[in-house]
């Protein structure tokens, strides 16, 4: 369908949908759109098309997608002030973005990255949102370089991925920190002078605050952005006292997603990364198996064996030489007598290490256990 939107208004589109700018001028989260450009709005996502000059759009809407026109823009003034504040310095910086689920963290990271590019910064992003990752599969942490304007973190190509194996750091406290540490080290090897870290939505409770405190210590952050509604997150803010902290509001137009929606989106992502998967048979004598921080010889743990049945098995991260992440898979068979295992995966390289995750999947990518939301 074709739609004309007047200057000064914003078109909100909920995916799955595609939007083609036919005429006029518009931008999405600071990224200008050229006439003829096509933007895909993924399932579960909402994008704001801010019209700068009267614009004609061609919309192709999928199942359960929708759109809405509103007056004005969707970017709060506090976002603009925070971006101006963190871009004031031309030095090497790390910016942490924190907040509960469905507060707009990913959109803020996108908005910040686009404006940093305009200032000539060499931008990198670490996506630490394990349950709703846009850079890399679910249960991983991804690092990408941003070299051109983007409308979402999914537009940035992953250059390095670290497997955690859980969809929330509350179930993998140390593993999530180690993954962030690994990608921080990788980022220092890249030509980056402005690193944005999108954190998970686990922000309430003593353990969550301890986790975020360690993330801050790890990155030695130049600034922390906290996105919140009303007066929430006071305990977290108390731990950040003394740091350069910007408190920004959650946009009124942020799309709220329930537990089932987030689970569905993860399952869609598993299927994406398991596309063209086949059963790969490996010898236990030529491969390392790591379960959490434990590297197994023999015997394989009984806990691991119980995760495998006719329905499916644990999500696994597969590494090649020098610890290079190759992809994900599903471990669905182990024969200790014959000393073989079978992994359902699209990976075709030589696998040296298999990391066992805490998520159980069927071979068609459905979660078999009640995995908690990313928090």
N, C-alpha and C positions, 0 to 999 in steps of 0.2 A: 504494500500500500504506500501511497505517496502522501507526504505530510509537510505543510508549510508552517514554520515556526518563526515568530517575529523576533526581532532584535531585543535583547534584554530578558528573554525568557529561557527556560531550561527544559529540555526534553529528557525525562527519566525513563530508561528502558531496562526492564527486567528480562533476563535471558531465560531460555535460549532464544537468541534473535541475532539478526545481522542488520546493520545500519549503514546505508550508503549516502554520503553527502553529495547531492546533485548540484547545488548552487549555494552561494552565500559563504558565510564564515562561521566556524564553530570550533570549540575546543573541549577536551575531556581531561579533567584533572591536570590542567596546565599544558597539555599536549595539543598543539594546533592541528586541525584536520585540513587536508587539501581536498579540493573539489574532485570527486571521483574516488576518494578513499573509502574503503569498506572496513567497518569495525564489527568484529564478532563479540557479542555479549554472551558469555558462557552461562550455562545452567546454574542457577543459584546466585548469580551476580547481578548487580545493578550498576549501570554507568550513567553519569550525568552529562548530557550534551549541551553545553552552554553556548547559546547563540550570540555571536558578536555582531553579525550582519544578517538580515533576513535570510533564512535558509530553507531549502527544500531537501527533505530526506526521503529515501526509499527504505521502508521497513519490511523485513521478512521475519515473521513471528512464528516461533515454535510452540509446542504444547505447553500450556500454563504460563506463557510469557505475557507481558503486558507493557504498557507505556502510559506516561502521564506528563502533561505540560504544567509547569509552575512558573509564577512570576519570579524574576530575579535569579540569582545564582544559588548554589548549594554549598559553597566553600565559606565556612565561618571566618569572621575577621580574626579570631584567635589563631587560626591556621596560618593566615597570611603574616601575622605578626611573628609567630614562631619561626616560620621559614625565613623571614627577613633577619631575625635574630641569629639563627644558626649559620646563615650565609654571610654574616658580617665579616667573619674572619676568613682569611685566605689560607690558613694553615691546614695541615693534615688534621682531619677530624673524624670522630666516630659518633654517630647519633643513634641512641637507643629509642625505640618507639614502644610504649607500653600501654596496656589497657585491657579491660575485660573483653569477652567475646562480643562481636557485633557492635563495636564502637567506632569502626572506621580506620583501624590501624593500617590495613593494606592500602586503602585509598590515600591515606596521609603519606605513606612511604612513596607511593607513585607520584603524588603531587610534589613532594619534596625533591625527589629524583629529577623530575622535569625542570624544576626551577634551578636546581644545582647545575644541570647541563647548560642552561641559559647563561649561567655565570662562568662558564668555562671550566667547571670542575670535572675531574675524572672520577666518575661515580661507580660505586659497587654496592650491591645489596646482598645481605645475608637474610634469608627467610627462615626464621626459627619457629614458625607456627606449625608444629608437627602434625596437627590434625587437619589443617586446611591449607597445606603448603601449595604455593603457586609456582615455586621453583623446585622441581624435583617431586618424587612420589610422596604420598603420605608416609609418616613415620620417619622422614628424613629431614635433614637441614641442607639447604642449597645456597650456593654462592653464584652470583651472576654479575657481569659487567654491563652497565647501561651506557650505550654509545649513541642512542637516538631517543627522541621522546617516545614514551610508552603510555598506554591507556590502562595497564595493569601489570603486576609483577610477572604474570604468565607470559608477557611479551619478551621478557628478558631471558636469554639463553643461558642455562646452567653451565658453568665452567668447572664446578666441583660440587660433589654431593657427599654427605656423610650420613651413614645409616644409624638410626637410633633404635628403631624397632617398636616404638610405642607412639600412640597418638596424643599423649600428654606427658610432660616431664614429671608429673606427679607419680607416674609409674616407671620412670627411668631418669631419676634425678641426676646421677653422676654421668650416665651415658649422654644425656642431652648437653650437659656442660662440656664434656669431652668433644662432642661433635662441634659445638660452637668454637671451642679452642682450636680444633683442627682447621676449620674454615677461616678463622681469624689469621692463622699462620699462612694459609693459602693466599689470603687477600694481600698479605704483606709482600708476597712474591709478584703481585700484579701491579700494573701502573695505575694505582688508585690513590686519590688524595681526599676522597669524601665517601666514607663507608656508612651506609644506613643499615641498621639491624632491626628487622621486624620480629618482635618477640611473640611468644604464645600468650593465650588469654588466661593463664593460671596466675591469678593475682591476689587471691583472698586466702587468709590463713597464715599461720606462722611459717609453715614449710614453703609456701609459695613466695612469701616475702624474702625468706632466706635464699631461695633460688634466684630471685631477681637481684638481690644484693650481690650474689656471686657473679651474676652476669655483668653487672656494672663494674665490679672489680676486675673481671677478665678483660673487658674492653677498655678500661680506663677512659670512659666516655667523655667527650667534650661537652655533650649536652644530652639530657633525657627529655623526651616528649611523653607526657602522660595524657591520654585521651580519656575523658570520663563524662558521665552524666551526673548532674546535680553535685552532691557532696560526697560521692563514693570515693573509695581508695585512700582514705586518710591514713590508715596504718602504713600503706606503701609509701605515701608521700613523706611520712615522718622519717622513714629510713633514707630518703633521698636528700634530706636537709644538708646543706653545704655544697650540694652539686648544682650545676647550672640546669635548672629544671623549668620547662615550659608546660603549664597546665592549659590544655586546649579542650574545647567542647566537642562532643560527638554530634555530627550533623543530624538534624531532624529527619533527613531523608535516608539515613542508613537503613538498609534492609535487614530486618531481624529474621534469623534462621533458627528453627528449633533443633532439638537433638536428632530427630529423624532426618531432617533435611541435610544436616551436616554429615550424618552417616551415609546418606545417599550420594552426596557429593564425593565423599572419600571412595566409595565403591566405584563410582564412575572413573575416578582417577586411577584406582588399582587396575581397572580394565584397560585404561589407556596405556599404562606402562607394562601391562602383560600382553598387549596385542602381539599376535603371531607367536605366542609362547608354545613350546613343545616340551616333552619330557626329556630331561637330560640325566643320564646315568653317570654317577661319579664313584670312584673308589675311595673308601675311607682311609686307605693307606696313602693317598696322594693329596689329601685335602685337610685343612684345619677347620674345626668347628668351634665357634665362639658363642657361648651362651651368657649374655651379660658380660661380666669381666672375666669369665672363666673360659679357658681354652681346653677343650676336651681331648684327651687321648682315649683310652678305653677304660671303663665302659661308658657308653652314652648314658646321660642321666635318665632316670625313670620319669622325671617331669617332662623332659623333651619327648620321650616315647608316648606319653599320654596325650600329647598335643596332636598326634598324628592318628587319623582314622580314615574310614571310607569317605567321610564328608570332605576332608581337606587336611590342612596342617598349618604350621606357623609361617607367617611372612618372614622371608629371609633377605638379607642384603648380601650380594655377591661381590667379592673383590678379586682382582687379578694381581699381577706383580706390583710390588712396592705399595700395596694397600690401595690401589686404584679402584674406585667404585665402578662396577660394571653394570649394575642394574638390580632389580628385585626379582623374587621368585616365590614359590610356595613349596616348602618341603613336605612331601606327601608319602614318602616311603623310606624305611630304613630296614635293612637286613643285616643284623650283626654277624650271622654265621657266614654269609657270603661277602660281608664287609663292603656293601654297596649302599648307596642312597640315591633317591630320585628327586629331582627338583623340576617343577613346572616353571619354565622361564623363557623369555625371548633371548637371553644372553647366549652367545655362541663362542665367546672367547674362552681362554683357559682360566678356569676358576681355581684359586689357591686357598681362599678362605670363605666360609659361610658363616654369617652372623645371624643368630637366631633371634627373631623378634618376639614380642609378647602378644601380637595380634594373630588370631587364627582366621584363615580365609578358606572358602571353598574354591575350587578350581575355576569357577566363573566369577571370582572377585567379590563375593559377598562375605561380610564379616560374620563369623560364626559365634562369636562371643559378644557380650555387651560392652564393647570398647567405649570408655568414657570420651566425652567430647574433648577437643583441644582446649585446655585452660591454662 
